Amino acid sequence: MTATVFKYLQADLHPICLVFIENGRVKYWKKSDELKVWLDDYIRLSPPSDSVAMEYIQKDYSFVYTMEEKAQEIKKSTWFDITKYDEEDTDFYEYCIPTKRYKTILSIIWED
């Protein structure tokens, strides 16, 4: 599934940001060139407390949402810096793919 998500990112069908989390810490992130945002430096840090990824960590990587509700609405400021050019804190979505066995989460973030 991870390979499919990376292929989607490379195909640049819609601007997204991928954040890979292992053992409760961000290991790496990658975003589409077309996603014009500044990501805070979370490498080796926990994901933001108001992120969907943190909900999964708090539930020990168990599924929190059913298929129909997996894409949760978040604010841009959850993962990204709000700059002086932003008029407001816009709505984004976060979809997480947890793997309990390996304690990993692939978080997919996008603006509608």
Backbone as numpy.savetxt, mean C-alpha at the origin, in Angstrom:
# Nx Ny Nz CAx CAy CAz Cx Cy Cz
1.17 -14.38 -7.44 0.35 -13.19 -7.44 1.23 -11.93 -7.44
2.34 -11.97 -6.71 3.24 -10.84 -6.65 3.77 -10.51 -8.05
4.12 -11.53 -8.80 4.63 -11.32 -10.15 3.58 -10.64 -11.03
2.33 -11.02 -10.87 1.25 -10.41 -11.65 1.10 -8.94 -11.32
1.19 -8.61 -10.04 1.08 -7.21 -9.61 2.24 -6.39 -10.17
3.44 -6.94 -10.16 4.59 -6.23 -10.72 4.46 -6.06 -12.24
3.89 -7.05 -12.92 3.65 -6.92 -14.36 2.65 -5.79 -14.62
1.64 -5.70 -13.77 0.65 -4.63 -13.90 1.33 -3.26 -13.73
2.21 -3.17 -12.74 2.96 -1.93 -12.51 3.79 -1.58 -13.74
4.48 -2.55 -14.29 5.33 -2.34 -15.46 4.52 -1.97 -16.71
3.33 -2.53 -16.83 2.48 -2.24 -17.99 1.92 -0.82 -17.92
1.95 -0.25 -16.74 1.50 1.13 -16.52 0.06 1.35 -16.99
-0.82 0.39 -16.63 -2.23 0.49 -16.99 -2.95 1.53 -16.14
-2.53 1.65 -14.91 -3.07 2.63 -13.97 -1.97 2.90 -12.95
-1.74 4.14 -12.58 -0.66 4.43 -11.62 -0.92 3.79 -10.25
0.04 3.01 -9.79 -0.07 2.36 -8.48 1.25 2.45 -7.73
1.16 2.17 -6.45 2.35 2.06 -5.61 2.29 0.71 -4.91
3.38 -0.02 -4.91 3.47 -1.31 -4.23 4.40 -1.16 -3.04
3.96 -1.68 -1.91 4.78 -1.66 -0.70 4.85 -3.10 -0.19
6.06 -3.62 -0.07 6.24 -4.98 0.44 6.68 -4.90 1.91
5.94 -5.59 2.76 6.17 -5.57 4.20 6.48 -6.99 4.67
7.54 -7.11 5.44 7.95 -8.41 5.98 8.21 -8.28 7.46
7.59 -9.15 8.25 7.73 -9.13 9.71 7.43 -7.75 10.30
6.41 -7.10 9.77 5.96 -5.82 10.33 6.78 -4.62 9.93
7.71 -4.78 9.01 8.58 -3.67 8.57 8.55 -3.57 7.04
8.54 -2.35 6.55 8.57 -2.14 5.11 9.95 -2.55 4.59
9.94 -3.46 3.65 11.20 -3.93 3.07 11.56 -3.12 1.82
10.58 -2.85 0.98 10.82 -2.01 -0.20 9.49 -1.50 -0.74
9.58 -0.53 -1.62 8.40 -0.02 -2.31 8.79 0.36 -3.73
7.80 0.39 -4.59 8.01 0.76 -5.99 6.70 1.38 -6.47
6.82 2.45 -7.26 5.61 3.09 -7.76 5.73 3.37 -9.24
4.57 3.53 -9.87 4.51 3.91 -11.27 5.07 5.32 -11.42
5.72 5.57 -12.52 6.23 6.92 -12.79 5.09 7.93 -12.86
3.96 7.49 -13.31 2.80 8.39 -13.47 2.11 8.72 -12.15
2.41 8.03 -11.09 1.82 8.34 -9.78 2.65 9.46 -9.18
2.14 10.65 -9.25 2.89 11.85 -8.84 2.70 12.12 -7.35
3.39 11.35 -6.54 3.35 11.49 -5.09 4.75 11.33 -4.52
4.92 11.81 -3.30 6.17 11.62 -2.56 5.89 10.64 -1.42
6.59 9.54 -1.43 6.42 8.52 -0.40 7.39 8.77 0.74
6.89 8.76 1.96 7.77 8.88 3.11 8.75 7.70 3.13
9.87 7.87 3.77 10.87 6.81 3.84 10.50 5.84 4.96
9.79 4.78 4.58 9.35 3.77 5.54 10.25 2.54 5.58
11.30 2.52 4.78 12.17 1.33 4.72 12.66 1.01 6.13
12.47 -0.24 6.52 12.83 -0.78 7.84 11.97 -0.23 8.98
10.89 0.47 8.64 9.96 0.99 9.65 8.62 0.29 9.50
7.79 0.39 10.53 6.44 -0.13 10.45 5.62 0.71 9.49
4.61 0.11 8.87 3.73 0.92 8.02 2.96 1.93 8.87
2.36 2.95 8.26 1.62 3.94 9.04 0.52 3.31 9.89
0.27 3.89 11.02 -0.71 3.32 11.96 -2.12 3.31 11.39
-2.43 4.21 10.46 -3.78 4.26 9.88 -3.86 3.56 8.52
-2.86 2.76 8.19 -2.88 2.02 6.92 -3.62 0.70 7.08
-4.08 0.18 5.96 -4.73 -1.13 5.95 -3.70 -2.21 6.29
-2.47 -2.03 5.83 -1.40 -2.99 6.13 -1.23 -3.15 7.63
-1.31 -2.07 8.37 -1.17 -2.16 9.82 -2.32 -2.95 10.45
-3.50 -2.84 9.88 -4.63 -3.64 10.37 -4.31 -5.13 10.25
-3.72 -5.53 9.13 -3.36 -6.94 8.94 -2.26 -7.37 9.92
-1.31 -6.52 10.16 -0.25 -6.84 11.12 -0.84 -7.02 12.51
-1.74 -6.13 12.89 -2.37 -6.22 14.21 -3.22 -7.47 14.36
-3.71 -8.02 13.25 -4.50 -9.26 13.26 -3.63 -10.46 12.92
-2.32 -10.34 13.10 -1.37 -11.42 12.86 -1.46 -11.97 11.44
-1.58 -11.07 10.46 -1.57 -11.40 9.03 -2.77 -12.24 8.60
-3.81 -12.29 9.43 -5.04 -12.98 9.06 -5.87 -12.07 8.16
-6.75 -12.66 7.38 -7.61 -11.87 6.51 -8.56 -11.03 7.35
-8.59 -9.75 7.08 -9.42 -8.80 7.82 -10.69 -8.50 7.03
-10.59 -8.43 5.71 -11.71 -8.04 4.86 -12.07 -9.16 3.89
-13.36 -9.23 3.55 -13.81 -10.20 2.56 -13.48 -9.67 1.17
-13.67 -10.49 0.18 -13.28 -10.14 -1.18 -13.95 -8.84 -1.65
-15.21 -8.65 -1.34 -15.93 -7.47 -1.81 -15.41 -6.18 -1.18
-14.81 -6.26 -0.03 -14.38 -5.05 0.67 -12.88 -4.94 0.85
-12.12 -5.74 0.12 -10.66 -5.74 0.31 -10.00 -4.41 -0.06
-10.52 -3.72 -1.05 -9.99 -2.41 -1.42 -10.60 -1.38 -0.47
-9.80 -0.94 0.49 -10.27 -0.01 1.51 -9.87 1.42 1.16
-10.79 2.34 1.40 -10.50 3.74 1.15 -9.60 4.28 2.26
-8.56 4.98 1.85 -7.64 5.63 2.78 -7.44 7.07 2.30
-6.76 7.86 3.07 -6.41 9.21 2.65 -5.00 9.19 2.06
-4.75 10.11 1.16 -3.43 10.22 0.53 -2.33 10.34 1.59
-2.61 11.08 2.64 -1.60 11.32 3.69 -1.26 10.07 4.49
-2.01 8.99 4.33 -1.68 7.76 5.04 -0.29 7.28 4.66
0.01 7.25 3.37 1.31 6.78 2.89 2.17 7.87 2.27
1.55 8.94 1.77 2.28 9.92 0.97 2.32 11.28 1.64
3.35 12.04 1.30 3.47 13.42 1.79 2.44 14.30 1.12
1.88 15.20 1.88 1.01 16.23 1.33 1.89 17.46 1.13
1.93 17.94 -0.10 2.79 19.08 -0.40 1.98 20.37 -0.44
2.67 21.46 -0.57 2.00 22.76 -0.64 1.17 22.89 -1.92
1.41 22.00 -2.88 0.67 22.03 -4.14 -0.62 21.23 -4.08
-0.78 20.43 -3.04 -2.01 19.65 -2.88 -3.10 20.56 -2.32
-4.25 20.54 -2.97 -5.36 21.35 -2.49 -6.02 20.72 -1.27
-6.02 19.39 -1.21 -6.63 18.70 -0.09 -6.06 17.29 0.02
-6.41 16.62 1.09 -5.99 15.24 1.33 -6.99 14.34 0.61
-6.64 13.91 -0.60 -7.58 13.19 -1.45 -7.72 11.72 -1.06
-8.73 11.08 -1.64 -9.01 9.67 -1.37 -8.14 8.77 -2.24
-7.57 7.77 -1.61 -6.82 6.71 -2.28 -7.42 5.38 -1.83
-6.92 4.29 -2.38 -7.35 2.95 -1.98 -6.11 2.13 -1.65
-6.30 1.21 -0.72 -5.22 0.29 -0.35 -5.80 -1.12 -0.32
-5.16 -2.01 -1.03 -5.54 -3.41 -1.13 -4.34 -4.23 -0.68
-4.54 -5.06 0.33 -3.42 -5.83 0.88 -3.56 -7.31 0.60
-2.44 -7.92 0.29 -2.36 -9.37 0.11 -1.43 -9.90 1.19
-2.02 -10.41 2.30 -1.19 -10.93 3.39 -0.83 -12.40 3.18
0.31 -12.79 3.69 0.72 -14.19 3.71 1.11 -14.51 5.14
0.19 -15.16 5.84 0.40 -15.45 7.27 1.64 -16.32 7.50
1.83 -17.31 6.66 2.94 -18.25 6.82 4.29 -17.56 6.83
4.47 -16.56 5.93 5.75 -15.88 5.81 5.76 -14.50 6.46
4.61 -14.12 7.05 4.46 -12.80 7.71 4.84 -11.66 6.76
4.22 -11.72 5.57 4.44 -10.68 4.56 3.11 -10.07 4.13
3.20 -8.88 3.62 2.03 -8.20 3.05 2.52 -7.46 1.81
1.77 -7.61 0.74 1.98 -6.79 -0.45 0.82 -5.80 -0.47
1.13 -4.56 -0.30 0.13 -3.51 -0.26 0.12 -2.77 -1.59
-1.07 -2.69 -2.19 -1.23 -2.00 -3.47 -2.04 -0.74 -3.19
-1.50 0.41 -3.59 -2.11 1.69 -3.28 -2.32 2.46 -4.58
-3.50 3.05 -4.73 -3.80 3.82 -5.93 -4.85 4.88 -5.67
-4.90 5.82 -6.61 -5.91 6.86 -6.57 -6.94 6.53 -7.65
-8.20 6.68 -7.31 -9.26 6.34 -8.27 -9.37 7.34 -9.38
